[in-house]
Amino acid sequence: MTFPRRRFLQLATGSAALPAVSRFAWAQAFPSRPIHLVIGFTPGAATDVIGRLFAKAAEPLLGQQIVVENRPGAASRLAAQYVAHSAKDGYTLFVSPLSSYTNEIVNPSPSIDLGRDLTPVALLANGTMVLAVSPASKVRSVAELIALAKAKPGEVLAGTVGAGTLPHLCGEMFAQRAGIKLTHVPFQGTPQIATELMAGRLTMSFIILSSAIGQIAAGQIIPLATAANARSGAIPDVPTMAEAGMPDFDTSLWIGLVAPAGTPRPLIEQLAGAARHAMHAPDVVELLRKQGYVPLDAGPDEFAAFLRSEITRWSKVAGAAGLKS
């Protein structure tokens, strides 16, 4: 079974009215204590923003506190390992962005296999990726950025949240298609990348819009294009990559909820139901929209199918870039 990316996201974001919470068969015994939600990036990063929105909205649905813990490092692998080795009881969950899986494609580890050790629960949200540059670069278009990189091979510094993450692979795909060479500079989180762009110490980054929307609005970071087929409602004046001269550059950062493999299916379904309703609450939808996100509606089976298609897609990109082990 395959889920074409564009079709899946269109279906997910355009979901019809959801069934009432009362129609879910909530288990009597779960949860009976606080749930531990682990995030593999620093506070303020895209995954952190979505994870905390989910936690706040899902607490009243589950009737328990959801305690958020940031465990940054190794492009979220440290957090993933922690959750994978936790009890399979639904009380320890991982907020997983696409980058967790692309990192595994590029940097596999004998200590964890995300497909084997973690199980999908639900997709939470889908966020806009933006190709942005430092104002100090004097670049104001994708064409100008390509011209700069060709004039100064290897001198264009591209910030990412780690080797193998989505921003890294977006940069590699951009470099391949433009015929340029970029120098990869990794950081622990998007806020650090935004700071370096503002200071002029980085040239560019494929950055998640939600983590830099304030700096973009203030003119401290310059957006050149959105990495999607449609413009973002949050920054409608910014062209798409296709409009900027690079067609078929359709990607976005989806963020999902996963649990240790072996977690009982009834608990997975209960958590998926809470995630669906939490992320589609009107106030949450509005907050997401303002930051360039849309809520997704995919339970464990749909998420698993979509995940397989994404791994196939990005494995090809990583292989073409010579990054895949």
C-alpha positions in Angstrom: 0.0 0.0 0.0 1.4 3.4 -0.9 0.2 6.9 0.0 1.2 9.5 -2.6 2.5 12.4 -0.4 0.4 15.2 -2.0 -2.8 13.1 -2.1 -2.3 12.0 1.5 -1.7 15.5 2.9 -4.7 16.9 0.9 -6.9 14.2 2.4 -5.5 14.7 5.9 -5.8 18.4 6.0 -9.2 18.5 4.4 -10.9 16.0 6.7 -14.6 16.1 7.1 -16.3 16.6 10.4 -14.8 14.4 13.0 -16.9 12.0 15.2 -17.8 13.3 18.7 -15.5 12.4 21.5 -18.3 10.5 23.1 -18.2 8.0 20.3 -14.7 6.8 21.3 -14.6 3.9 23.7 -12.2 5.4 26.2 -10.6 2.8 28.4 -11.5 3.0 32.0 -8.0 2.4 33.4 -6.0 4.5 31.1 -4.6 7.0 31.7 -4.5 6.9 35.5 -1.4 9.1 35.9 0.5 11.8 34.0 1.8 11.0 30.5 5.4 11.8 29.7 5.9 13.5 26.3 9.5 13.5 25.0 10.7 16.0 22.4 14.1 15.6 20.8 14.8 19.3 20.1 15.3 22.5 22.0 12.4 24.6 23.3 11.0 26.8 20.6 11.9 24.4 17.8 9.1 23.3 15.5 8.6 19.9 17.1 8.5 21.5 20.5 5.8 24.0 19.4 3.6 21.3 18.1 4.3 18.9 20.9 3.3 21.5 23.5 0.1 22.5 21.6 -0.9 18.8 21.5 -0.1 18.4 25.2 -2.2 21.4 26.3 -5.2 20.4 24.1 -5.1 16.7 24.9 -4.9 17.0 28.7 -8.6 17.6 29.2 -9.5 14.8 26.7 -7.4 12.3 28.5 -8.0 13.6 32.0 -4.4 13.6 33.0 -1.5 16.0 32.9 0.9 15.6 29.9 4.5 16.4 31.1 6.7 17.7 28.3 10.5 17.0 28.4 13.1 18.3 25.9 15.9 15.8 25.3 17.8 17.4 22.4 20.8 15.8 20.7 21.8 13.7 17.7 18.9 15.0 15.6 16.4 13.7 18.1 17.9 10.2 18.3 18.6 10.5 22.0 15.0 11.2 22.7 13.8 8.4 20.4 16.1 5.9 22.2 14.8 7.0 25.5 11.2 6.4 24.5 11.9 3.2 22.6 13.4 1.7 25.8 10.5 2.9 28.0 7.7 0.8 29.3 5.1 -0.2 26.6 2.2 1.2 28.6 1.2 4.4 26.8 2.7 6.7 29.4 5.9 7.6 27.5 5.5 9.1 24.0 7.7 10.7 21.4 6.9 13.7 19.3 8.6 12.6 16.0 9.2 14.9 13.1 10.1 13.7 9.6 13.7 14.5 10.5 13.9 11.7 12.9 13.4 9.2 10.1 15.5 11.0 7.5 18.3 11.1 10.1 18.1 7.3 10.4 18.4 7.0 6.6 21.7 8.9 6.6 23.0 7.9 10.0 21.7 4.4 11.0 22.5 3.2 14.5 22.7 -0.3 15.9 21.1 1.0 19.1 17.8 1.9 17.6 15.6 1.2 14.5 12.7 3.5 14.5 10.6 1.2 12.4 11.2 -1.7 14.7 11.4 0.0 18.1 8.6 2.7 17.8 5.1 2.5 16.5 3.0 5.3 14.9 0.1 6.7 16.8 -1.1 9.7 14.9 0.1 12.5 12.6 -0.3 15.9 14.4 0.5 18.7 12.0 2.2 19.7 8.7 4.4 22.8 8.6 5.7 25.0 5.9 9.4 24.9 5.0 11.0 28.2 3.8 14.2 28.8 2.0 15.5 31.8 3.9 18.7 33.9 3.9 20.5 36.4 6.1 19.8 40.0 5.2 23.6 40.5 5.3 23.9 38.2 2.2 22.2 40.8 0.0 20.4 37.9 -1.7 16.7 38.6 -2.4 15.8 35.7 -4.8 16.4 32.1 -5.4 18.2 33.0 -8.6 20.5 35.4 -6.8 21.3 32.7 -4.2 22.2 30.2 -6.9 24.4 32.9 -8.6 26.2 33.6 -5.3 26.8 29.9 -4.7 28.2 29.5 -8.2 30.5 32.5 -7.8 31.7 31.3 -4.4 31.7 27.5 -4.4 31.5 26.1 -0.8 31.3 29.5 0.7 27.5 29.6 1.1 26.9 28.3 4.7 23.6 26.3 5.0 22.3 25.9 8.6 20.4 22.8 9.6 19.2 21.0 12.7 21.6 18.2 12.1 23.0 15.8 9.5 20.3 13.8 7.9 17.4 16.1 9.0 14.9 17.4 6.6 16.5 20.9 6.3 19.8 19.1 5.5 18.2 16.9 2.8 16.3 19.9 1.4 19.6 21.7 1.1 21.2 18.7 -0.7 18.3 18.4 -3.1 18.5 22.2 -3.8 22.2 22.0 -4.4 21.8 19.0 -6.8 19.1 20.7 -8.9 20.9 24.0 -9.0 24.3 22.6 -9.7 26.0 24.3 -6.7 28.0 23.4 -3.6 26.9 24.3 -0.1 28.7 24.0 3.2 26.5 22.2 5.8 26.6 23.8 9.3 24.5 21.8 11.9 22.9 23.2 15.1 20.8 21.7 17.9 17.6 23.6 17.0 15.9 26.1 14.7 16.1 29.0 17.1 19.9 28.8 17.0 19.8 28.9 13.1 17.6 31.9 13.2 20.0 33.7 15.5 22.9 32.9 13.2 21.0 34.1 10.1 20.2 37.4 11.8 23.8 37.8 12.8 25.0 37.1 9.3 27.1 34.1 10.3 25.0 31.8 8.1 24.0 32.5 4.5 20.9 30.3 4.2 18.7 27.6 5.6 15.6 25.6 4.8 13.9 26.6 8.0 10.5 25.7 9.4 8.3 28.8 9.2 6.8 28.5 12.7 10.2 28.9 14.3 11.1 32.0 12.4 7.9 33.8 11.6 8.5 36.6 14.0 12.0 37.3 12.5 10.6 37.1 9.0 7.9 39.6 9.8 10.5 41.9 11.3 12.7 41.7 8.3 15.5 40.1 10.3 15.4 37.0 8.1 14.6 37.1 4.4 12.3 34.4 3.0 13.0 33.6 -0.7 10.5 30.8 -1.3 8.3 28.2 0.3 9.2 24.6 -0.3 5.7 23.6 -1.3 3.3 23.6 -4.3 1.2 26.4 -2.8 1.9 29.6 -1.0 1.5 29.8 2.7 -1.3 31.8 4.1 1.0 33.0 6.8 3.4 34.6 4.3 1.3 34.9 1.1 3.6 37.3 -0.6 6.5 34.8 -0.7 6.6 32.7 -3.9 6.8 28.9 -4.0 10.0 27.2 -5.2 8.2 26.5 -8.5 7.4 30.1 -8.9 11.0 30.9 -8.2 12.2 28.7 -11.0 12.6 25.3 -9.4 9.6 23.0 -10.0 8.6 19.9 -8.2 10.3 21.0 -4.9 7.3 20.0 -2.8 8.1 19.2 0.8 7.0 20.0 4.3 7.8 19.1 7.9 5.2 16.8 9.2 5.2 15.9 12.9 3.7 12.8 14.5 3.1 11.0 17.7 4.7 7.6 18.3 5.0 5.1 21.1 7.3 2.2 22.1 6.7 -0.8 19.8 4.5 -3.3 21.6 2.2 -0.7 23.2 -1.2 -2.3 23.3 -3.4 -1.4 20.4 -6.4 -0.2 22.5 -4.1 2.4 24.1 -2.7 3.4 20.7 -6.2 4.0 19.4 -7.2 5.9 22.5 -4.1 8.2 22.1 -4.8 8.6 18.4 -8.4 9.7 19.1 -7.2 12.3 21.6 -4.6 13.5 19.1 -7.2 13.9 16.4 -9.6 15.9 18.5 -6.8 18.0 20.2 -5.3 19.1 16.9 -8.7 19.9 15.3 -9.9 22.1 18.2 -10.9 25.5 16.7 -8.4 27.4 18.9 -5.6 25.0 18.0 -6.4 25.2 14.3 -6.2 28.9 14.4 -2.9 28.9 16.2 -1.5 26.4 13.7 -2.7 28.5 10.8 -1.0 31.7 12.0 2.3 29.8 12.2 2.1 28.1 8.8 0.8 24.8 10.0 -2.3 22.7 9.2 -3.6 19.9 11.4 -3.5 16.3 10.1 -5.9 13.5 10.6 -4.2 10.1 10.4 -4.4 7.3 12.9 -1.9 4.5 13.4 -2.5 2.6 10.1 -2.6 5.7 7.9 0.4 7.1 9.5 2.4 3.9 9.1 1.5 3.7 5.4 2.5 7.3 4.8 5.7 6.9 6.7 6.7 4.0 4.5 6.2 6.2 1.4 8.2 9.1 3.0 11.1 6.8 3.9 11.3 5.6 0.3 11.2 9.1 -1.1 13.9 10.5 1.1 16.1 7.4 0.8 16.3 8.3 -2.9 17.3 11.9 -2.2 19.9 10.8 0.4 21.3 8.2 -2.1 21.7 10.8 -4.9 23.5 13.1 -2.5 25.9 10.3 -1.4 24.7 10.5 2.1 23.0 7.1 2.5 25.0 4.5 4.3 
